[in-house]
């Protein structure tokens, strides 16, 4: 059953395409407006190509997080998904998976173009494959729950915006940093860890109903994503500590690139 194509995607294919188009349009049209509002009217034209790419990535990431978290919360109480956590389907979840699949398709391509590191490329590609596969249907129950990881994303992006607007080491960044670490630890490490445990219980329980490639692919994907969460958490702690040393407070970033 889980190895069939994507029988539930047809009613939501237009939403997926619209998602890619919308995030690409937002990347191109809205980002300069946001950057000019935060940096000043003449600053955007002075940014390097790589710096503009960073702004575009953050603005679109923020939009996706603010949109997808409410959609994910809406799916948590679905009795259809809860009854069969491996193969259950609720068509009301289709919008959630179409929007986020479109975003992660955009994110994978953008990560390759901007290239901030192999971890971002792997993360985008793995997420796209996982969420598009919900339409098989497969593990749609867990997809909505793992998308709650995006609760930490707005704080991560705000941290980046604070750096780029010359307020590194400010009280605003300290407060936001505390919210970032707390939210990240709760939704990605603690809640994510609990969901990963239940996820492994589910796929082990249906191991005889899926191919070895599906089983090991999902198992490995989950391990990779959870490992990246722990890696990024240590990186965030290190980055925040550097920003609040006496040296960091004495020389605020102030750079626009």
C-alpha positions as CSV (number, residue, x, y, z in Angstrom):
1,X,0.0,0.0,0.0
2,X,2.7,2.5,1.0
3,X,4.7,1.7,-2.2
4,X,1.9,2.9,-4.6
5,X,2.3,6.2,-6.4
6,X,0.6,9.3,-5.0
7,X,-3.1,8.7,-5.3
8,X,-4.2,11.5,-3.0
9,X,-2.2,14.3,-4.7
10,X,-4.5,15.1,-7.7
11,X,-6.9,17.4,-5.8
12,X,-4.0,19.2,-4.3
13,X,-1.6,19.4,-7.2
14,X,-2.7,22.9,-8.1
15,X,-2.0,24.0,-4.5
16,X,1.5,22.5,-4.6
17,X,2.3,24.4,-7.9
18,X,0.8,27.6,-6.5
19,X,2.9,27.1,-3.4
20,X,6.1,27.0,-5.4
21,X,5.0,30.0,-7.5
22,X,4.0,32.0,-4.4
23,X,7.2,31.4,-2.5
24,X,9.3,32.2,-5.6
25,X,7.3,35.4,-6.2
26,X,7.7,36.3,-2.5
27,X,11.4,35.7,-2.8
28,X,11.7,38.0,-5.8
29,X,9.2,40.8,-5.0
30,X,8.7,41.0,-1.2
31,X,12.3,40.5,0.0
32,X,13.6,43.8,-1.4
33,X,10.7,45.6,0.4
34,X,11.5,43.9,3.7
35,X,15.2,44.6,3.4
36,X,14.7,48.3,2.5
37,X,12.3,48.7,5.5
38,X,14.9,47.2,7.9
39,X,18.1,48.5,6.3
40,X,17.1,51.8,4.7
41,X,15.9,52.6,1.2
42,X,19.4,52.6,-0.5
43,X,20.9,49.6,1.2
44,X,19.4,46.9,-1.0
45,X,21.2,48.0,-4.1
46,X,24.5,47.9,-2.3
47,X,24.2,44.3,-1.1
48,X,26.2,41.5,-2.8
49,X,24.5,38.8,-4.7
50,X,25.1,36.3,-1.9
51,X,23.8,38.8,0.7
52,X,20.6,39.3,-1.3
53,X,20.2,35.5,-1.5
54,X,20.4,35.3,2.3
55,X,17.7,37.9,2.7
56,X,15.5,36.1,0.2
57,X,15.9,32.8,2.1
58,X,15.0,34.3,5.4
59,X,12.0,36.2,4.3
60,X,10.5,33.2,2.5
61,X,11.3,30.9,5.4
62,X,9.5,33.3,7.8
63,X,6.4,33.3,5.6
64,X,6.4,29.5,5.4
65,X,6.7,29.1,9.2
66,X,3.9,31.6,9.9
67,X,1.6,29.8,7.4
68,X,2.4,26.2,8.0
69,X,2.2,26.0,11.8
70,X,-1.5,26.9,12.0
71,X,-2.2,24.4,9.2
72,X,-0.3,21.7,11.1
73,X,-2.1,22.4,14.4
74,X,-5.4,22.0,12.5
75,X,-4.5,18.4,11.5
76,X,-3.4,17.2,15.0
77,X,-6.9,16.2,16.0
78,X,-7.7,14.1,12.9
79,X,-9.3,10.8,14.0
80,X,-8.6,9.3,10.5
81,X,-4.9,9.9,10.9
82,X,-4.8,8.7,14.5
83,X,-6.6,5.4,13.7
84,X,-3.9,4.4,11.3
85,X,-0.6,6.3,11.9
86,X,1.2,4.5,9.1
87,X,-1.3,4.5,6.2
88,X,-4.2,6.7,7.3
89,X,-5.3,9.7,5.3
90,X,-7.5,12.8,5.9
91,X,-8.1,14.9,2.8
92,X,-8.2,18.0,5.0
93,X,-4.4,17.5,5.5
94,X,-3.8,17.7,1.8
95,X,-3.5,21.5,1.9
96,X,-0.8,21.2,4.6
97,X,1.3,18.7,2.6
98,X,0.8,20.5,-0.7
99,X,2.0,23.9,0.7
100,X,4.9,22.5,2.6
101,X,6.0,20.2,-0.3
102,X,6.0,23.3,-2.5
103,X,8.1,25.2,0.0
104,X,10.7,22.5,0.5
105,X,11.0,22.0,-3.2
106,X,11.7,25.8,-3.4
107,X,14.0,25.5,-0.4
108,X,16.1,22.7,-1.9
109,X,16.7,24.6,-5.1
110,X,17.4,27.9,-3.2
111,X,19.9,26.1,-0.9
112,X,21.8,24.8,-3.9
113,X,21.9,28.3,-5.4
114,X,22.8,30.2,-2.3
115,X,24.7,27.3,-0.7
116,X,25.1,28.0,3.0
117,X,26.2,24.4,3.6
118,X,25.5,20.9,2.7
119,X,23.2,20.5,5.8
120,X,20.7,23.0,4.4
121,X,20.6,21.1,1.0
122,X,20.1,17.8,2.7
123,X,17.5,19.2,5.0
124,X,15.4,20.7,2.2
125,X,15.6,17.6,0.0
126,X,14.8,15.1,2.8
127,X,11.9,17.2,3.9
128,X,10.5,17.5,0.4
129,X,10.7,13.7,-0.2
130,X,9.1,13.0,3.2
131,X,6.2,15.4,2.9
132,X,5.4,14.6,-0.7
133,X,5.2,11.0,0.2
134,X,2.4,11.7,2.7
135,X,0.1,11.6,-0.4
136,X,0.8,7.8,-0.9
137,X,-0.5,7.9,1.9
138,X,2.3,7.2,4.3
139,X,2.9,8.6,7.7
140,X,0.6,11.6,7.3
141,X,0.0,11.4,11.0
142,X,3.6,12.2,11.8
143,X,4.1,14.8,9.1
144,X,1.8,17.3,10.8
145,X,3.6,16.8,14.1
146,X,7.1,17.2,12.7
147,X,6.0,20.4,10.9
148,X,5.5,21.9,14.4
149,X,9.3,22.1,14.4
150,X,8.7,25.3,12.4
151,X,7.6,27.0,15.6
152,X,11.3,27.8,16.3
153,X,11.9,29.2,12.8
154,X,10.6,32.8,13.3
155,X,12.9,33.3,16.2
156,X,15.9,32.0,14.2
157,X,15.1,34.4,11.4
158,X,14.6,37.3,13.8
159,X,18.0,36.5,15.2
160,X,19.5,36.8,11.7
161,X,17.6,40.0,11.0
162,X,19.0,41.5,14.2
163,X,22.5,40.7,13.1
164,X,22.1,42.2,9.7
165,X,20.6,45.4,11.0
166,X,23.5,46.2,13.3
167,X,22.0,45.2,16.6
168,X,24.2,42.3,17.5
169,X,24.5,41.8,21.2
170,X,21.5,44.0,22.0
171,X,18.9,43.2,24.6
172,X,16.4,42.4,21.9
173,X,18.8,39.7,20.6
174,X,19.3,38.3,24.1
175,X,15.5,38.0,24.6
176,X,15.0,36.6,21.2
177,X,17.9,34.2,21.7
178,X,16.4,32.8,24.9
179,X,13.1,32.3,23.1
180,X,14.9,30.7,20.2
181,X,16.8,28.2,22.3
182,X,13.7,27.4,24.4
183,X,11.4,26.9,21.5
184,X,14.0,24.9,19.5
185,X,14.7,22.6,22.5
186,X,11.0,22.0,23.3
187,X,9.6,21.5,19.8
188,X,12.6,20.0,17.9
189,X,14.6,18.1,20.6
190,X,12.1,17.2,23.3
191,X,8.8,16.9,21.4
192,X,10.6,15.9,18.2
193,X,12.4,13.1,20.1
194,X,9.1,11.8,21.5
195,X,7.6,11.8,18.0
196,X,10.6,10.1,16.6
197,X,10.3,7.3,19.1
198,X,6.7,6.8,18.2
199,X,7.6,7.1,14.5
200,X,10.0,4.2,14.8
201,X,7.5,2.1,16.7
202,X,5.0,2.7,13.8
203,X,7.3,1.9,10.9
204,X,8.7,-1.2,12.7
205,X,5.1,-2.3,13.2
206,X,4.4,-2.2,9.5
207,X,7.8,-3.3,8.3
208,X,6.4,-6.3,6.5
209,X,4.0,-4.1,4.5
210,X,6.6,-1.8,3.0
211,X,9.7,-2.2,1.0
212,X,13.1,-2.3,2.6
213,X,14.0,0.9,0.7
214,X,11.0,2.7,2.2
215,X,11.8,1.4,5.7
216,X,15.5,2.2,5.7
217,X,15.0,5.5,3.8
218,X,12.5,6.8,6.3
219,X,14.5,5.5,9.3
220,X,17.7,7.1,7.9
221,X,15.9,10.4,7.0
222,X,14.6,10.7,10.5
223,X,18.0,10.1,12.1
224,X,19.6,12.6,9.8
225,X,17.0,15.3,10.5
226,X,17.2,14.7,14.3
227,X,21.0,14.8,14.1
228,X,20.9,18.0,12.3
229,X,18.6,19.5,15.0
230,X,21.2,18.6,17.7
231,X,24.0,20.0,15.5
232,X,22.2,23.2,14.8
233,X,21.3,23.6,18.5
234,X,24.9,23.4,19.6
235,X,25.8,25.9,16.8
236,X,23.1,28.3,18.0
237,X,24.4,28.1,21.6
238,X,27.9,28.8,20.4
239,X,26.7,31.7,18.2
240,X,24.8,33.3,21.0
241,X,27.7,33.0,23.5
242,X,30.0,34.8,21.0
243,X,27.5,37.6,20.6
244,X,27.3,38.3,24.4
245,X,31.0,38.2,25.3
246,X,32.5,41.6,26.2
247,X,34.4,41.7,22.8
248,X,31.2,41.0,20.9
249,X,29.3,43.7,22.7
250,X,32.1,46.2,22.0
251,X,32.0,45.7,18.3
252,X,28.4,45.4,17.1
253,X,28.0,43.7,13.7
254,X,26.5,46.6,11.7
255,X,27.3,44.9,8.4
256,X,24.6,44.7,5.7
257,X,26.0,41.7,4.0
